[in-house]
């Protein structure tokens, strides 16, 4: 390099900026790819689906009265 270019002292930072821009653009493209996937819904006809449930609808994550020891296992015993 000519002496005039080397006076600034930033020519050694050019590869760092290149790889930083390359990484940021790759991350941005990956986020765009995720946002356009089939599992993402941007427009919905029912923004609050829990409002359609009646007050008497019974849903549970864990059944309190179920005896889990008597249920059939699908995996091996360890």
C-alpha positions in Angstrom: 0.0 0.0 0.0 1.1 3.6 -0.6 2.2 5.6 2.5 -0.9 7.9 2.1 -3.3 4.9 2.6 -1.4 3.5 5.6 -1.5 6.8 7.5 -5.2 6.3 8.5 -4.5 3.0 10.2 -7.9 1.5 9.4 -6.9 -0.8 6.5 -6.5 -3.7 8.8 -10.1 -3.3 9.9 -11.5 -3.9 6.4 -11.7 -7.7 6.8 -13.4 -7.3 10.2 -16.1 -5.0 8.7 -16.5 -7.4 5.7 -17.1 -10.4 7.9 -19.3 -8.4 10.3 -21.6 -7.3 7.4 -21.5 -10.9 6.0 -22.7 -12.3 9.4 -25.4 -9.6 9.9 -26.8 -10.2 6.5 -26.8 -13.9 7.0 -28.6 -13.6 10.3 -31.1 -11.2 8.7 -31.8 -13.6 5.8 -32.2 -16.5 8.3 -34.8 -14.5 10.3 -36.7 -13.6 7.1 -36.7 -17.3 6.2 -38.1 -18.2 9.6 -40.7 -15.5 9.4 -42.0 -16.8 6.1 -42.3 -20.4 7.2 -45.5 -22.4 7.1 -45.8 -22.5 10.9 -46.2 -18.7 11.2 -49.5 -17.0 10.8 -49.4 -13.3 10.2 -53.1 -12.8 9.4 -55.7 -14.5 11.5 -59.5 -14.5 11.4 -59.7 -15.3 15.1 -57.2 -13.2 17.1 -58.6 -14.4 20.5 -59.5 -18.1 20.1 -60.0 -18.5 23.9 -63.1 -16.3 23.7 -65.0 -19.0 21.7 -64.8 -21.5 24.6 -68.0 -21.7 26.7 -67.8 -21.0 30.4 -68.6 -24.7 31.1 -65.8 -26.1 28.9 -63.5 -28.3 31.0 -59.9 -28.4 29.9 -57.0 -29.5 32.0 -53.3 -30.0 31.6 -53.1 -32.7 34.3 -56.0 -34.9 35.3 -56.1 -34.9 39.1 -58.2 -38.0 39.5 -56.2 -40.2 37.1 -54.0 -42.9 38.6 -50.9 -42.7 36.4 -49.4 -45.9 37.9 -52.1 -48.0 36.3 -51.7 -46.6 32.8 -50.0 -48.7 30.1 -46.5 -47.7 29.4 -45.3 -47.4 25.8 -41.6 -47.4 26.6 -39.2 -49.7 28.3 -38.7 -49.9 32.1 -35.5 -48.4 33.3 
